[in-house]
Amino acid sequence: MQGHFGPPFSLVSLLVGAQIPIATTLSAFLGALTGRKLIAKKLGADRERYRYILVAGIGMGEGIMAGIGATIALITRSIWMLPY
């Protein structure tokens, strides 16, 4: 047992958290609740085993959607007629 006494939170985390917009904090909180409750029910004890695969899938999906969004933006801007 460590003889560590102090606040139950990090001062740096508190200061950084005060700078983050409420929408970001709320979405992170809801994502954490979803991960704790729904994914734990779905995967059960194997939840720790599939954690890295789940994170990789989310990252890959975000990358694909960013690529599709950039492609759509380039196509729509290239077919727009200039006013002159």
C-alpha positions as CSV (number, residue, x, y, z in Angstrom):
1,M,0.0,0.0,0.0
2,Q,1.3,3.4,-1.0
3,G,1.4,6.3,1.5
4,H,0.2,8.7,-1.2
5,F,-2.2,11.4,0.0
6,G,-3.5,14.1,-2.2
7,P,-6.4,15.1,-4.4
8,P,-8.2,12.2,-6.2
9,F,-7.6,13.9,-9.6
10,S,-4.8,15.4,-11.6
11,L,-4.5,19.2,-11.6
12,V,-3.3,19.1,-15.2
13,S,-6.3,17.0,-16.2
14,L,-8.6,19.4,-14.5
15,L,-7.1,22.5,-16.2
16,V,-7.2,20.8,-19.7
17,G,-10.7,19.6,-19.1
18,A,-11.8,23.1,-18.3
19,Q,-10.5,24.2,-21.8
20,I,-12.5,21.6,-23.8
21,P,-15.9,22.5,-25.2
22,I,-18.9,20.9,-23.5
23,A,-20.0,19.0,-26.7
24,T,-16.6,17.2,-26.9
25,T,-16.8,16.3,-23.2
26,L,-20.4,15.1,-23.5
27,S,-19.6,13.0,-26.5
28,A,-16.6,11.4,-24.8
29,F,-18.7,10.7,-21.7
30,L,-21.5,9.1,-23.8
31,G,-19.0,7.0,-25.7
32,A,-17.4,5.8,-22.5
33,L,-20.8,4.8,-21.1
34,T,-21.6,3.0,-24.4
35,G,-18.3,1.2,-24.2
36,R,-18.9,0.1,-20.6
37,K,-22.5,-1.0,-20.9
38,L,-23.4,-2.0,-24.4
39,I,-20.1,-3.4,-25.6
40,A,-19.5,-5.3,-22.4
41,K,-22.9,-7.0,-22.8
42,K,-22.2,-7.8,-26.4
43,L,-18.7,-9.2,-26.0
44,G,-18.7,-10.3,-22.4
45,A,-15.4,-11.5,-21.0
46,D,-13.6,-11.2,-24.4
47,R,-14.0,-7.5,-24.4
48,E,-10.3,-6.9,-23.6
49,R,-9.3,-9.2,-26.4
50,Y,-11.1,-7.3,-29.1
51,R,-10.3,-3.8,-27.8
52,Y,-7.5,-3.1,-30.3
53,I,-9.4,-4.5,-33.3
54,L,-12.3,-2.2,-32.4
55,V,-10.1,0.8,-32.1
56,A,-8.4,0.0,-35.5
57,G,-11.8,-0.4,-37.1
58,I,-13.0,3.0,-35.8
59,G,-9.8,4.6,-37.1
60,M,-10.1,3.0,-40.4
61,G,-13.7,4.0,-40.8
62,E,-12.8,7.6,-39.9
63,G,-10.1,7.6,-42.5
64,I,-12.3,6.2,-45.2
65,M,-15.0,8.8,-44.5
66,A,-12.5,11.6,-44.5
67,G,-11.3,10.4,-47.9
68,I,-14.8,10.2,-49.3
69,G,-15.6,13.6,-47.9
70,A,-12.5,15.1,-49.5
71,T,-13.3,13.4,-52.8
72,I,-16.9,14.8,-52.8
73,A,-15.6,18.3,-52.0
74,L,-13.1,18.2,-54.9
75,I,-15.7,17.0,-57.3
76,T,-18.3,19.5,-56.3
77,R,-15.8,22.4,-56.5
78,S,-14.5,21.3,-59.9
79,I,-17.9,21.2,-61.6
80,W,-18.9,24.6,-60.2
81,M,-19.0,27.2,-63.0
82,L,-17.1,30.4,-62.3
83,P,-19.2,33.7,-62.7
84,Y,-16.8,35.1,-65.4
